[in-house]
Every structure is written in structure tokens, then in C-alpha cells.
Amino acid sequence: MAILGVMFLFALKGAPLISSMRAFVMGRQIYQYQSAVLHYQADYQALPGDDEAAPERWGRPPSLFHTTNGNVSFMSDGKIDGLLSDPLNATGEQYLAWQDLRLGGYVDGDVKLVGQSAQPETRTGVIFGFAEDNLGLQQVLCLSK
């Protein structure tokens, strides 16, 4: 009984440590993605996804948004355009930015992923994504959950 009691106490004390460790890991990943974007920008003088030379450099499709008036490109406007969740625009800048970062070797992952599946996901189900406007902020790296 005493052993079970001690194990129970350790389990209760360990729960806050797990939350703290998750927060530390999330902070580290945010920093790594921020650093990847800044390095890409320094190397190519453009933001990933918004890079006009990326289709030719990486052999990927151009960044296009499907609208009621046809396809529109916002490349080279100095922003990673697109909504955090936009399943109708798989070739939006917010998704192709992840492909550019992977093709450039700044971020690990499958370079063939497109659309929402290109967004990195943690083992705990947290999804990272770019958004041009979210919660009143402009040009942000967002996390689900």
C-alpha cells in the first residue's frame, strides 16, 4: 500500500511537469519555424510561399487563390497571404510556404504535401499554420488547440 501511495503522489506531482514540458517544446518549435522563415527570407530575399522565383527554383506550382473571379496571385507582395484554414485553396501561399521551407531544407517533412496536409503537426495533434489575419493580428504563425 505504501508503494502505491508513493507512486500516486509522484503521478500527481508529475502532471504539472508534463504541461510545462509541452509548453517548452511548443515554444521551441515556434522559435524553429520563425528562424526557418527568417533564414529563407535572408537567403532568397522573399518570404516562403510569397517567393516569385520559387516555382522555377523548386519546380512547384505558383501560389494561386481560387476566387469567384478566377485565379488570383498575390506573390511578391511581401506577405504570406491566405487564411489559416482554407481547404479550397491548396495552392495558397500559407500552404506553399511550408513546401518552400521543406524544399530549401529549413524544415523537415514531406515536400510533396500540399494544402492543409502540408501544415506541420505534433504528436499531440497541434497543427502549425500561417495566417494573414487571425485574432486581429497580421501575418502570424498560428497553432491549433
Residue frames as a rotation matrix with the C-alpha (Angstrom) as fourth column:
MET 1
0.566 0.824 0.000 0.00
0.824 -0.566 0.000 0.00
0.000 0.000 -1.000 0.00
ALA 2
0.406 -0.484 -0.775 2.81
0.199 -0.781 0.592 2.37
-0.892 -0.395 -0.221 0.87
ILE 3
-0.669 -0.679 0.303 4.42
0.406 0.008 0.914 1.83
-0.623 0.734 0.270 -2.54
LEU 4
-0.172 0.697 0.696 1.12
0.955 -0.057 0.292 2.54
0.243 0.714 -0.656 -4.31
GLY 5
0.722 0.436 -0.538 0.69
0.606 -0.773 0.187 5.68
-0.335 -0.461 -0.822 -2.22
VAL 6
-0.070 -0.844 -0.532 4.15
0.127 -0.536 0.835 6.96
-0.989 -0.009 0.144 -3.14
MET 7
-0.729 -0.158 0.666 3.53
0.644 0.168 0.746 6.19
-0.229 0.973 -0.021 -6.83
PHE 8
0.299 0.923 0.243 0.21
0.945 -0.321 0.055 8.08
0.129 0.213 -0.968 -6.64
LEU 9
0.590 -0.145 -0.794 1.95
0.313 -0.866 0.390 11.13
-0.744 -0.479 -0.466 -5.14
PHE 10
-0.537 -0.841 -0.061 4.59
0.197 -0.196 0.961 11.09
-0.820 0.504 0.271 -7.89
ALA 11
-0.441 0.460 0.770 1.85
0.895 0.166 0.414 10.86
0.062 0.872 -0.485 -10.51
LEU 12
0.651 0.730 -0.209 0.07
0.750 -0.661 0.029 13.91
-0.117 -0.175 -0.978 -9.07
LYS 13
0.360 -0.611 -0.705 3.27
0.055 -0.740 0.670 15.94
-0.931 -0.280 -0.233 -8.85
GLY 14
-0.579 -0.669 0.467 4.31
0.440 0.226 0.869 14.90
-0.687 0.708 0.164 -12.38
ALA 15
0.247 0.780 0.576 1.19
0.939 -0.046 -0.341 16.25
-0.239 0.624 -0.744 -14.14
PRO 16
0.861 0.054 -0.505 2.28
0.012 -0.996 -0.086 19.93
-0.508 0.068 -0.859 -13.91
LEU 17
-0.146 -0.986 -0.080 5.73
-0.225 -0.046 0.973 18.94
-0.963 0.160 -0.215 -15.12
ILE 18
-0.347 0.100 0.932 4.24
0.796 0.558 0.236 17.35
-0.496 0.824 -0.273 -18.23
SER 19
0.733 0.663 0.155 2.29
0.658 -0.631 -0.410 20.55
-0.174 0.402 -0.899 -19.01
SER 20
0.594 -0.592 -0.545 5.42
-0.301 -0.791 0.532 22.64
-0.747 -0.152 -0.648 -18.50
MET 21
-0.428 -0.788 0.443 7.42
0.118 0.437 0.892 20.35
-0.896 0.434 -0.094 -20.78
ARG 22
0.074 0.535 0.842 4.76
0.957 0.201 -0.211 20.55
-0.282 0.820 -0.497 -23.51
ALA 23
0.926 0.263 -0.273 4.80
0.218 -0.959 -0.184 24.35
-0.310 0.111 -0.944 -23.30
PHE 24
0.147 -0.957 -0.252 8.60
-0.329 -0.287 0.900 24.32
-0.933 -0.050 -0.357 -23.55
VAL 25
-0.464 -0.295 0.835 8.50
0.566 0.626 0.536 22.05
-0.681 0.722 -0.124 -26.62
MET 26
0.507 0.717 0.478 5.84
0.847 -0.313 -0.429 24.24
-0.158 0.622 -0.767 -28.31
GLY 27
0.808 -0.257 -0.530 7.91
-0.147 -0.959 0.241 27.36
-0.571 -0.117 -0.813 -27.64
ARG 28
-0.237 -0.955 0.177 10.96
-0.112 0.208 0.972 25.67
-0.965 0.210 -0.156 -29.12
GLN 29
-0.247 0.207 0.947 9.05
0.868 0.481 0.122 24.65
-0.431 0.852 -0.298 -32.26
ILE 30
0.837 0.545 -0.046 7.67
0.487 -0.782 -0.389 28.15
-0.248 0.303 -0.920 -32.70
TYR 31
0.437 -0.770 -0.465 11.21
-0.390 -0.628 0.674 29.52
-0.811 -0.113 -0.574 -32.48
GLN 32
-0.449 -0.627 0.636 12.46
0.276 0.579 0.767 26.95
-0.850 0.520 -0.087 -35.03
TYR 33
0.159 0.579 0.799 9.72
0.967 0.073 -0.245 27.86
-0.200 0.812 -0.548 -37.54
GLN 34
0.917 0.109 -0.384 10.31
0.101 -0.994 -0.043 31.58
-0.386 0.001 -0.923 -37.01
SER 35
0.046 -0.988 -0.144 14.02
-0.320 -0.152 0.935 31.05
-0.946 0.003 -0.323 -37.57
ALA 36
-0.325 -0.120 0.938 13.34
0.691 0.647 0.322 28.99
-0.645 0.753 -0.128 -40.71
VAL 37
0.667 0.638 0.384 11.23
0.736 -0.486 -0.472 31.80
-0.114 0.598 -0.794 -42.21
LEU 38
0.797 -0.405 -0.447 13.87
-0.265 -0.901 0.343 34.42
-0.542 -0.155 -0.826 -41.39
HIS 39
-0.243 -0.923 0.299 16.67
-0.055 0.321 0.946 32.30
-0.969 0.213 -0.129 -42.89
TYR 40
-0.011 0.330 0.944 14.63
0.923 0.366 -0.117 31.66
-0.384 0.870 -0.309 -46.04
GLN 41
0.906 0.422 -0.020 13.96
0.394 -0.861 -0.323 35.39
-0.154 0.285 -0.946 -46.33
ALA 42
0.446 -0.825 -0.347 17.65
-0.401 -0.531 0.746 36.20
-0.800 -0.193 -0.568 -45.85
ASP 43
-0.390 -0.648 0.654 18.73
0.239 0.615 0.751 33.61
-0.889 0.449 -0.086 -48.44
TYR 44
-0.433 0.306 0.848 16.15
0.896 0.247 0.368 34.40
-0.097 0.919 -0.381 -51.15
GLN 45
-0.983 0.036 -0.178 15.04
-0.027 -0.998 -0.055 37.98
-0.179 -0.049 0.983 -50.35
ALA 46
-0.322 0.938 -0.128 11.42
-0.609 -0.102 0.786 36.78
0.725 0.331 0.604 -50.23
LEU 47
-0.250 0.342 0.906 9.08
-0.862 0.347 -0.369 35.08
-0.440 -0.873 0.208 -47.82
PRO 48
-0.974 -0.024 0.225 8.35
0.057 0.937 0.345 31.39
-0.219 0.349 -0.911 -48.37
GLY 49
-0.175 0.954 0.243 5.09
0.816 0.279 -0.506 30.97
-0.551 0.110 -0.827 -50.27
ASP 50
0.747 0.401 -0.529 5.34
0.150 -0.878 -0.454 34.58
-0.647 0.260 -0.717 -51.49
ASP 51
-0.212 -0.966 -0.150 8.58
-0.143 -0.121 0.982 33.94
-0.967 0.230 -0.113 -53.40
GLU 52
0.587 0.478 -0.653 8.07
-0.639 -0.222 -0.737 34.72
-0.497 0.850 0.175 -57.10
ALA 53
-0.090 -0.730 -0.678 11.13
-0.951 0.265 -0.160 32.65
0.296 0.630 -0.717 -58.07
ALA 54
-0.358 -0.082 0.930 10.12
-0.678 0.708 -0.199 29.58
-0.642 -0.702 -0.309 -56.03
PRO 55
0.715 0.658 0.236 8.06
-0.333 0.618 -0.712 27.83
-0.615 0.431 0.661 -58.75
GLU 56
0.736 -0.515 -0.440 11.07
-0.435 0.138 -0.890 27.81
0.519 0.846 -0.123 -61.08
ARG 57
-0.214 -0.878 0.428 13.62
-0.919 0.032 -0.393 27.19
0.332 -0.477 -0.814 -58.30
TRP 58
-0.545 0.025 0.838 11.74
-0.605 0.681 -0.413 24.31
-0.581 -0.732 -0.355 -56.65
GLY 59
-0.908 0.242 -0.342 9.59
-0.164 0.547 0.821 23.06
0.386 0.802 -0.457 -59.53
ARG 60
-0.640 0.737 -0.217 6.38
0.601 0.305 -0.739 23.64
-0.478 -0.604 -0.638 -57.60
PRO 61
0.035 0.715 0.698 3.14
0.923 -0.290 0.251 25.24
0.382 0.636 -0.670 -58.82
PRO 62
-0.711 -0.243 0.660 2.73
0.088 -0.962 -0.260 29.01
0.698 -0.127 0.705 -58.46
SER 63
-0.790 0.447 -0.419 0.82
0.452 -0.035 -0.891 30.37
-0.413 -0.894 -0.175 -55.48
LEU 64
-0.758 0.619 0.208 -2.75
-0.125 -0.451 0.884 30.96
0.641 0.644 0.419 -56.59
PHE 65
-0.777 0.626 0.070 -6.02
-0.043 0.058 -0.997 31.64
-0.628 -0.778 -0.018 -54.82
HIS 66
-0.714 0.625 0.316 -9.28
0.597 0.307 0.741 30.50
0.366 0.718 -0.592 -56.35
THR 67
-0.748 0.524 -0.406 -11.94
-0.089 -0.687 -0.722 33.22
-0.657 -0.504 0.561 -56.24
THR 68
0.231 0.923 0.309 -15.30
0.425 0.190 -0.885 33.74
-0.875 0.336 -0.348 -57.90
ASN 69
0.752 -0.006 -0.659 -13.49
-0.478 -0.694 -0.539 35.90
-0.454 0.720 -0.525 -60.47
GLY 70
0.770 -0.512 -0.381 -10.90
-0.067 0.528 -0.847 33.21
0.634 0.678 0.372 -61.29
ASN 71
0.474 -0.697 -0.538 -7.40
0.875 0.439 0.202 32.52
0.095 -0.567 0.819 -60.02
VAL 72
0.864 -0.215 0.455 -5.51
-0.223 -0.974 -0.037 35.36
0.451 -0.069 -0.890 -58.36
SER 73
0.239 -0.860 -0.451 -1.85
0.834 0.420 -0.357 35.59
0.497 -0.291 0.818 -57.39
PHE 74
0.983 0.024 0.180 -0.52
-0.075 -0.850 0.522 37.80
0.165 -0.527 -0.834 -54.60
MET 75
0.501 -0.857 -0.123 3.09
0.864 0.487 0.125 36.67
-0.047 -0.169 0.985 -54.96
SER 76
-0.404 -0.862 0.305 5.83
0.822 -0.489 -0.292 39.19
0.401 0.133 0.906 -54.18
ASP 77
0.373 0.556 0.743 3.62
0.105 -0.821 0.562 41.45
0.922 -0.132 -0.364 -52.06
GLY 78
-0.511 -0.738 0.440 5.83
-0.382 -0.264 -0.886 40.87
0.770 -0.621 -0.147 -49.01
LYS 79
-0.166 0.524 0.835 3.23
-0.956 0.121 -0.266 38.83
-0.240 -0.843 0.481 -47.10
ILE 80
-0.997 0.064 -0.042 2.31
0.055 0.981 0.184 35.18
0.053 0.181 -0.982 -46.69
ASP 81
-0.480 0.877 -0.026 -1.28
-0.865 -0.469 0.181 35.57
0.146 0.109 0.983 -47.84
GLY 82
-0.350 0.498 -0.793 -4.11
-0.107 0.820 0.562 33.20
0.931 0.282 -0.233 -47.01
LEU 83
0.413 0.613 0.674 -6.37
-0.811 -0.090 0.578 32.04
0.415 -0.785 0.460 -44.23
LEU 84
-0.394 -0.563 0.727 -5.27
-0.857 0.511 -0.069 29.58
-0.332 -0.650 -0.684 -41.58
SER 85
-0.515 0.323 0.794 -7.84
0.252 0.942 -0.220 27.07
-0.819 0.087 -0.567 -42.76
ASP 86
0.067 0.477 -0.876 -8.80
-0.788 -0.513 -0.340 27.33
-0.611 0.714 0.341 -46.44
PRO 87
-0.130 -0.141 0.981 -9.45
0.116 0.981 0.157 23.88
-0.985 0.135 -0.111 -47.95
LEU 88
0.798 0.508 0.325 -10.47
0.377 0.001 -0.926 25.38
-0.470 0.862 -0.191 -51.32
ASN 89
0.834 -0.542 -0.108 -7.07
-0.494 -0.644 -0.584 26.95
0.247 0.540 -0.805 -51.90
ALA 90
0.863 -0.495 0.103 -4.49
0.392 0.784 0.482 24.16
-0.320 -0.375 0.870 -51.71
THR 91
0.098 -0.858 0.504 -2.02
0.935 -0.093 -0.341 26.30
0.340 0.505 0.794 -53.67
GLY 92
0.910 0.242 0.337 -2.35
0.108 -0.922 0.371 29.31
0.400 -0.301 -0.865 -51.39
GLU 93
0.127 -0.929 0.347 0.78
-0.388 -0.368 -0.845 30.99
0.913 -0.027 -0.408 -50.07
GLN 94
0.227 0.001 0.974 0.02
-0.974 -0.026 0.227 29.90
0.025 -1.000 -0.005 -46.50
TYR 95
0.855 0.091 0.511 0.38
-0.152 0.985 0.080 26.24
-0.496 -0.146 0.856 -47.57
LEU 96
0.803 -0.582 0.127 3.11
0.333 0.261 -0.906 26.57
0.494 0.770 0.403 -50.20
ALA 97
0.438 -0.654 0.617 5.24
-0.783 -0.614 -0.094 28.38
0.441 -0.442 -0.781 -47.61
TRP 98
0.516 -0.222 0.827 5.69
-0.541 0.664 0.516 25.03
-0.664 -0.714 0.223 -45.82
GLN 99
0.865 -0.202 0.460 6.67
0.452 0.712 -0.537 23.37
-0.219 0.672 0.707 -49.09
ASP 100
0.667 -0.651 0.363 9.23
-0.148 -0.593 -0.791 26.12
0.731 0.474 -0.492 -49.80
LEU 101
0.384 -0.513 0.768 10.70
-0.923 -0.205 0.324 25.74
-0.009 -0.834 -0.552 -46.30
ARG 102
0.624 -0.123 0.771 10.97
-0.120 0.961 0.250 21.96
-0.772 -0.249 0.585 -46.76
LEU 103
0.880 -0.286 0.379 12.43
0.455 0.277 -0.846 22.17
0.137 0.917 0.374 -50.27
GLY 104
0.532 -0.695 0.483 15.01
-0.420 -0.712 -0.563 24.67
0.735 0.097 -0.671 -49.01
GLY 105
-0.063 -0.565 -0.823 15.99
0.453 0.718 -0.528 22.33
0.889 -0.406 0.210 -46.17
TYR 106
-0.591 -0.137 0.795 14.81
-0.474 -0.738 -0.480 24.69
0.652 -0.660 0.372 -43.42
VAL 107
-0.040 0.685 0.727 12.04
-0.946 0.209 -0.249 22.41
-0.322 -0.698 0.640 -42.10
ASP 108
-0.941 -0.246 0.233 11.75
-0.195 0.956 0.221 18.62
-0.277 0.162 -0.947 -42.02
GLY 109
-0.027 0.969 0.244 8.83
-0.238 0.231 -0.943 16.85
-0.971 -0.084 0.225 -43.65
ASP 110
-0.159 0.102 0.982 7.44
0.787 0.614 0.063 15.51
-0.597 0.783 -0.178 -46.89
VAL 111
-0.772 -0.237 -0.589 7.95
-0.086 -0.880 0.467 18.04
-0.630 0.412 0.659 -49.71
LYS 112
-0.890 0.445 0.101 5.06
0.237 0.261 0.936 16.53
0.390 0.856 -0.338 -51.69
LEU 113
-0.315 0.808 -0.498 2.40
0.892 0.073 -0.446 17.52
-0.324 -0.585 -0.744 -49.16
VAL 114
-0.810 0.136 0.570 0.04
0.211 -0.839 0.501 20.25
0.547 0.526 0.651 -50.37
GLY 115
0.117 0.929 0.351 -2.85
-0.085 -0.343 0.935 22.22
0.990 -0.139 0.038 -48.93
GLN 116
0.584 0.229 0.779 -3.75
-0.738 -0.250 0.627 21.74
0.339 -0.941 0.023 -45.29
SER 117
0.962 -0.241 -0.131 -1.81
0.270 0.920 0.284 18.47
0.052 -0.309 0.950 -45.11
ALA 118
0.226 -0.929 0.292 1.41
0.418 -0.179 -0.891 20.48
0.880 0.324 0.348 -45.62
GLN 119
0.380 -0.049 0.924 0.99
-0.667 -0.706 0.237 22.13
0.641 -0.706 -0.301 -42.22
PRO 120
-0.623 -0.681 -0.385 3.27
-0.188 0.608 -0.771 20.52
0.759 -0.408 -0.507 -39.61
GLU 121
0.571 0.799 0.187 1.55
-0.479 0.139 0.867 18.58
0.667 -0.584 0.463 -36.84
THR 122
-0.423 -0.704 0.571 2.93
-0.876 0.158 -0.455 17.47
0.230 -0.693 -0.684 -33.49
ARG 123
-0.836 0.057 -0.545 2.42
0.106 0.993 -0.058 14.07
0.538 -0.106 -0.836 -31.87
THR 124
-0.743 0.573 -0.346 -0.19
0.413 -0.015 -0.911 15.64
-0.527 -0.820 -0.225 -29.62
GLY 125
-0.025 0.797 0.603 -2.22
0.992 0.094 -0.084 16.90
-0.123 0.596 -0.793 -32.60
VAL 126
0.310 0.053 -0.949 -1.19
0.163 -0.987 -0.002 20.56
-0.937 -0.154 -0.315 -32.54
ILE 127
0.334 -0.118 0.935 -1.13
0.941 0.098 -0.324 21.96
-0.053 0.988 0.144 -36.08
PHE 128
-0.305 -0.516 -0.801 1.04
0.333 -0.846 0.418 24.93
-0.892 -0.139 0.430 -37.12
GLY 129
0.150 0.357 0.922 -0.07
0.988 -0.022 -0.152 27.28
-0.034 0.934 -0.356 -39.85
PHE 130
-0.904 -0.404 -0.140 0.41
0.384 -0.911 0.154 30.74
-0.189 0.085 0.978 -41.32
ALA 131
0.199 0.969 0.145 -2.43
0.971 -0.175 -0.162 33.25
-0.132 0.173 -0.976 -41.50
GLU 132
-0.486 -0.358 0.797 -2.55
0.564 -0.825 -0.027 36.75
0.668 0.436 0.603 -42.93
ASP 133
-0.447 0.407 0.797 -5.08
-0.663 -0.748 0.010 37.79
0.600 -0.524 0.605 -40.30
ASN 134
-0.028 0.437 -0.899 -6.06
0.448 0.810 0.380 35.94
0.894 -0.392 -0.218 -37.14
LEU 135
0.317 0.279 -0.906 -7.47
0.948 -0.072 0.309 37.26
0.021 -0.958 -0.287 -33.87
GLY 136
0.973 0.152 -0.173 -6.77
0.154 -0.988 0.002 40.80
-0.170 -0.028 -0.985 -35.01
LEU 137
0.170 -0.978 -0.117 -3.09
-0.143 -0.143 0.979 40.11
-0.975 -0.150 -0.164 -35.67
GLN 138
0.808 0.027 -0.589 -1.44
-0.583 -0.112 -0.805 40.40
-0.088 0.993 -0.075 -39.07
GLN 139
0.330 -0.726 -0.603 0.99
-0.515 0.397 -0.760 37.85
0.791 0.561 -0.243 -40.56
VAL 140
0.142 -0.176 0.974 1.08
-0.972 0.161 0.170 35.27
-0.187 -0.971 -0.148 -37.78
LEU 141
-0.636 -0.269 -0.723 2.21
-0.305 0.948 -0.084 31.74
0.709 0.167 -0.685 -37.14
CYS 142
0.121 0.822 0.557 -0.77
-0.956 -0.053 0.287 30.03
0.265 -0.567 0.779 -35.52
LEU 143
-0.947 -0.296 -0.127 -1.22
-0.242 0.914 -0.326 26.85
0.212 -0.278 -0.937 -33.52
SER 144
0.036 0.971 -0.235 -4.35
-0.302 0.235 0.924 24.80
0.953 0.038 0.302 -33.13
LYS 145
0.369 0.241 -0.898 -5.54
0.679 0.590 0.437 23.68
0.635 -0.770 0.054 -29.69
